[in-house]
Each structure stands twice: as structure tokens, then as C-alpha cells.
Amino acid sequence: MSRPLSAAQRRLVEGAEIGSGRLRGGTPAQLAALVKRGLAFRHPRPPHDHFLTPAGHRAREEDAAPGPVQAPDTAGVFAARVGGERSAVGSGPARLREVRGAWQGMLELRRMTNPDGATDRPCGWERSHLVQAAALALEAAGHRPAGGGEDGYRVRETPQPEAVAVYEADGDALRACAATLEGAGWQVGEYTEPRTRARYLLASPRRV
């Protein structure tokens, strides 16, 4: 197993500014270590401050020493439920807090990394993690993922660039998923699979 965060690194995470997640102080080595673990990112524009990622925001909210992570969707740390997971995923109030914290962190990541500071459309991280990004928007809005023998949404990759497919057996629930994704800055269309006649959504991050 990789080494846990040092006490100094933990203090940096816990002492980040509320809201923005800007890290105050810290040596270059400590900041670089947090970036490597996926808990922080270096802003591309001067003065190149460091800010918490969604995983960093979650770690601070838990008020506990987080394990080393590589990115928000790495096994062993927070990952939004895409539907149909084989391994057990927590539920209840603790899971709700995790999801809400991750979504707030994502909005802050949008604000800090979108050129115009917009929070109403996906950022670069979401475009490179399409399935996790769409699943986070759905789970944060309260939609139920499939699993445990119960129906719910399923987010899957597609051959199309910058597009994911969202399946939901219930037509009303599928349309509710579409409304949530549109509100989160995605372009959404509803389609029917030719062979199975199953209805699904094709969603892509909106650019403008």
C-alpha cells in the first residue's frame, strides 16, 4: 500500500479555503504530492495557485486522513455510481454527504478551470471522464442507479467521441435523467436501439 498523507499534507487539505478550495501555504513538494494523489490541481493561470479537486473537497469534509488517490474515479476512493456495479457501494446519509461534497467540488473545479469561470457546463476533467461525470450529476440529483436487483440508471461508454449512453427502463425516469443532465450542462437526445427497441439517452458535454 502507498504511504498515507503526512500530517503537514493533511493540514493543507483541512486548511483549504471554504468554497474555493484554495490551498494556503505548503511547500512545493507537499503541493506536488497532493496533485499526484488527485487531491489538488495547479491552476493554469498566474499566480498558479493550487486548489482542491472534488476528491480533495470530499477528503476535507470527512475530516479524516484520506488514503492516496490518483483521480476521482480510482478504485478505493469516491466514485459516482454508474449503475450495475458488482461490488457493494455504500448508501444512506454518509453516501449522500459524499456525493453532495463531490458535486460541490466539481462545480468549483468548473469555476476554476473553465476559461470564463462558468459553472453551468462541464470542464476539462469531465470531458476526459465522461461516464463518471454524467453519473455524478445523476447521483447528486437523487436518481437511483441500477443494482442489487433493482432498476435504475446505467451510464455507459459509446463509440462516439464525447458521448455517453444512459439507460433507464422506466420512461418517466429516463426523461427525468435527461432533464438533470441538461441542467448540468449536457446536450441530451433520446433514441431507440434498433434491435432491442430499448430507449436510451445520448449525452455530450455542452461547450457553450
Secondary structure, DSSP 8 states (H G I E B T S, - for coil): ------HHHHHHHHTS-TTT-B--S--HHHHHHHHHTTSEEE-SSTT--EEE-HHHHHHHHHTS-----SSTTSTTS-----S--SS----SHHHHHHHHHHHHHHHHHHHHHSTT--SSS--HHHHHSHHHHHHHHHHHTT--B-BTTB--BEEEE-SSTT-EEEE-SSHHHHHHHHHHHHHTTEEEEEEE-TTT--EEEEEEE---
